Amino acid sequence: LDLTNLQEEEIITFLKLHLIEGQKIRQKRKKGISEDESFNLRMQFLDHQKLLQEKFKLILDENQYKEWIARQKLRKENSEKRRNRIKKQ
């Protein structure tokens, strides 16, 4: 993405916090929880993902943001392809 030093520092700091929050959510979901609690955690996770996109939009310039979105889309597609291959085996 050709980040400046300031952009890189902001992203690293934010991603560290983002990963910690994501781990907390995943750990809660691993425990036996009710459907309502599971739904609330999924909504919390989606809110967290939206926050990630908004933060990146603020940190990156327009071209960098478009490239980041394209990379995220490609990453998601590749992940889905891997999951499908595993399911077929």
PEZIQUI-V64268 format. One record per residue. N is the residue number from 0. RES is the residue in one small letter. PSI is psi in radians with two decimals (none if undefined). D_CENTER is the distance of its C-alpha to the mean C-alpha in Angstrom with 1 decimal. Layout:
n=N res=RES psi=PSI d_center=D_CENTER
n=N res=RES psi=PSI d_center=D_CENTER
This chain:
n=0 res=l psi=-0.13 d_center=17.1
n=1 res=d psi=1.08 d_center=20.2
n=2 res=l psi=2.61 d_center=18.9
n=3 res=t psi=2.91 d_center=21.6
n=4 res=n psi=-0.71 d_center=21.9
n=5 res=l psi=-0.77 d_center=21.0
n=6 res=q psi=-0.77 d_center=17.8
n=7 res=e psi=-0.78 d_center=16.9
n=8 res=e psi=-0.75 d_center=17.9
n=9 res=e psi=-0.75 d_center=15.9
n=10 res=i psi=-0.77 d_center=12.6
n=11 res=i psi=-0.82 d_center=13.5
n=12 res=t psi=-0.82 d_center=14.5
n=13 res=f psi=-0.75 d_center=11.5
n=14 res=l psi=-0.59 d_center=9.1
n=15 res=k psi=-0.81 d_center=11.7
n=16 res=l psi=-0.69 d_center=11.7
n=17 res=h psi=-0.77 d_center=8.0
n=18 res=l psi=-0.69 d_center=8.4
n=19 res=i psi=-0.79 d_center=11.7
n=20 res=e psi=-0.73 d_center=10.7
n=21 res=g psi=-0.69 d_center=8.4
n=22 res=q psi=-0.69 d_center=11.4
n=23 res=k psi=-0.76 d_center=13.7
n=24 res=i psi=-0.79 d_center=12.4
n=25 res=r psi=-0.69 d_center=12.6
n=26 res=q psi=-0.67 d_center=16.0
n=27 res=k psi=-0.67 d_center=17.2
n=28 res=r psi=-0.47 d_center=16.5
n=29 res=k psi=-0.51 d_center=18.5
n=30 res=k psi=2.72 d_center=21.5
n=31 res=g psi=1.87 d_center=23.8
n=32 res=i psi=2.83 d_center=22.8
n=33 res=s psi=2.95 d_center=24.2
n=34 res=e psi=-0.68 d_center=22.8
n=35 res=d psi=-0.75 d_center=22.5
n=36 res=e psi=-0.70 d_center=20.6
n=37 res=s psi=-0.77 d_center=18.2
n=38 res=f psi=-0.79 d_center=17.9
n=39 res=n psi=-0.67 d_center=17.3
n=40 res=l psi=-0.68 d_center=14.5
n=41 res=r psi=-0.71 d_center=12.8
n=42 res=m psi=-0.69 d_center=13.4
n=43 res=q psi=-0.72 d_center=12.2
n=44 res=f psi=-0.74 d_center=8.8
n=45 res=l psi=-0.70 d_center=8.9
n=46 res=d psi=-0.70 d_center=10.3
n=47 res=h psi=-0.71 d_center=7.7
n=48 res=q psi=-0.70 d_center=5.1
n=49 res=k psi=-0.72 d_center=8.4
n=50 res=l psi=-0.71 d_center=9.2
n=51 res=l psi=-0.85 d_center=6.5
n=52 res=q psi=-0.74 d_center=8.2
n=53 res=e psi=-0.72 d_center=11.4
n=54 res=k psi=-0.75 d_center=11.4
n=55 res=f psi=-0.62 d_center=10.9
n=56 res=k psi=-0.61 d_center=13.6
n=57 res=l psi=-0.66 d_center=15.8
n=58 res=i psi=-0.75 d_center=15.6
n=59 res=l psi=2.69 d_center=16.0
n=60 res=d psi=3.08 d_center=19.1
n=61 res=e psi=-0.81 d_center=19.2
n=62 res=n psi=-0.73 d_center=19.6
n=63 res=q psi=-0.71 d_center=16.9
n=64 res=y psi=-0.75 d_center=14.4
n=65 res=k psi=-0.73 d_center=15.9
n=66 res=e psi=-0.71 d_center=15.5
n=67 res=w psi=-0.77 d_center=11.9
n=68 res=i psi=-0.77 d_center=11.3
n=69 res=a psi=-0.72 d_center=13.8
n=70 res=r psi=-0.67 d_center=12.2
n=71 res=q psi=-0.71 d_center=8.9
n=72 res=k psi=-0.78 d_center=11.4
n=73 res=l psi=-0.72 d_center=13.5
n=74 res=r psi=-0.74 d_center=11.0
n=75 res=k psi=-0.75 d_center=10.3
n=76 res=e psi=-0.76 d_center=14.1
n=77 res=n psi=-0.67 d_center=15.0
n=78 res=s psi=-0.74 d_center=13.2
n=79 res=e psi=-0.67 d_center=15.0
n=80 res=k psi=-0.76 d_center=18.2
n=81 res=r psi=-0.77 d_center=18.1
n=82 res=r psi=-0.73 d_center=17.7
n=83 res=n psi=-0.69 d_center=20.6
n=84 res=r psi=-0.72 d_center=22.7
n=85 res=i psi=-0.73 d_center=22.4
n=86 res=k psi=-0.61 d_center=23.4
n=87 res=k psi=-0.43 d_center=26.4
n=88 res=q psi=none d_center=27.7
